[in-house]
Amino acid sequence: MSDYSQTYSTVVVASPEDCFAVLTDFEAYPDWSSPIAESRVLERYPDGLARRVAMALDMKIKTVRYTLEYTYDRPRGARWRLVDGDVKDVQGSYSFEPAASGTTATCTQSIDVGFWIPGFLRSVFEKKALQDSVEEFRKAVESRGRA
């Protein structure tokens, strides 16, 4: 597991169920998540939720591919871990807690890219990437609710 873990929270004007629905609609990720070029479900649980998902991230200088395995606490969130890919390790979670004006969505993630990056640069990059990802998620949930 990576020594670097980042957490970011935002309030989504939607229910935990709405957040969970967008989180688990992996095929739609390329439509709303700017770095995700591809997201394919490889295996599902008996209840239909995705168990293993292959993703490709366009990092501008290189496309990073990996497969994640998901476990769920419906509708309160999900956890994931790396199964295979171009990085050494990925672990993370999303949690959805009811809030006065909707749902507090919190994402925690740690990534070990497998090569050394100066700590300060890595921390700044990962913090911005996680914040952008969660804000894109919030917009996707809220726009789906308006549709």
N, C-alpha and C positions, 0 to 999 in steps of 0.2 A: 504494500500500500504506500501511496505517496506520503511524504512528510508535509505536504502542503494541502490544506483543506480550506475551501472557501464556502461561505454561506451568504445567501441573499434572500430577503423577504420583500414582498409587496402585497398590497391589498387589491384583490380582484373583485370587481363589481359583478359577482356571480356566486352561485352556490358551490359547495365542495363537489357535488355531483357533476356540475358543469365543468369544473376544473379537471376532475378525473376523466371525464369523457374526452376532453381535448388531449390530455396526457396520454391516453391509451389509443388514440387514433393515429398510430404511427405512420400510416400511409400518407397522411396529410402534412406531416412535418415539413417536407420541402416547400410547401405552399406558404408557410408562415415563419419558418426558422431560416434566417439568411445563410448560415454556414452549411446547412444540411442539403446536400445535393441528391441524396438517395436514402430511403428508409424502407426496408422490406422485412416483413414478418416471416421468419423461417420456421417457427414452431409455436403452437398454441397450447394452452392448458385446456382441459375438458370444458371449462366454462366459457371458452372462446377468447379469453384475454391472451395477449401475446406473451410467450415465454422467452423466446430468443428473437432478437431483432438485429439485422445487419444494417449498418449505417455507413455513409460516405460523407465526409466533411470537406468542403472546398476551403482549404487554408491559403488560397491564392498561390503560394509557391509549391504546394503539394496537396494532393487529395489523400486524406487520412481515412483508412477503412478499419472498421472494427465491428465485433458482434457483442452485444450485451445480453445478459439474462436478467429478467425482471421477476420480482415478487410483489404482491399487492396487499394492501389493507384498504379494500374498497369501502367507502369513497374517500378515505382519509389520506391516501397517497400510495407511493410505490418506492421500491429500492431497486438498484441495479448494480451489476458487477460485470467486469470484462470477462469474456469467454475466450476471445481470440482477436488479434488485430495488429495494427501497425504501432501501437503504443504498449508500454509495459504493464500499466494498470489503470483502470477507471473504476471508481466506486461512487455511488451517490444515492440521493433520495429526494423525493418531493413529499411535503406534508401539506395538508389542507385543513385549516382550522377556521370554524365559523367566526366572523368578526361583525361588528355593528353594521358596517357598510358593505358586507359581502363575505369574502374569504381571505384569510391571510395564507398566501402560498409561499412556502419556504423551500428553497433548493439548497442542498449541501452536496458538494462534489469534490473529490480528490482525483487528480490525474498525475500519473508518472509517465512522462513521454519517453523515458528510457535513455535520455542523454542529459548531460549537465546544462542547466541554464542558470545564470546568476540569480540568486534568490530574490533580489529586489525587482528585477525585470519580470521574473516568473510570477511573482505575487501580483504585480500591477496588471499584467496581461490576463491572468486567470480571473482576477476580480472583475475586470471590465467585461471579459467574455461571459462570465456567469451572470452579471447584472444585465447585459444585453439580452442573453438567452431568456432570463426570467421575464423581462419586460416584453419581449416578443411573445412569450407564452401568454402573459396577461392580455395583450392586445388580441391575440387569437381567440381566447376564451370570451372576452367581451364582445368581439365582433360576431362570433358565432351566436351569442345570445341575442344580438340585435337583428340577425338575419331571419 
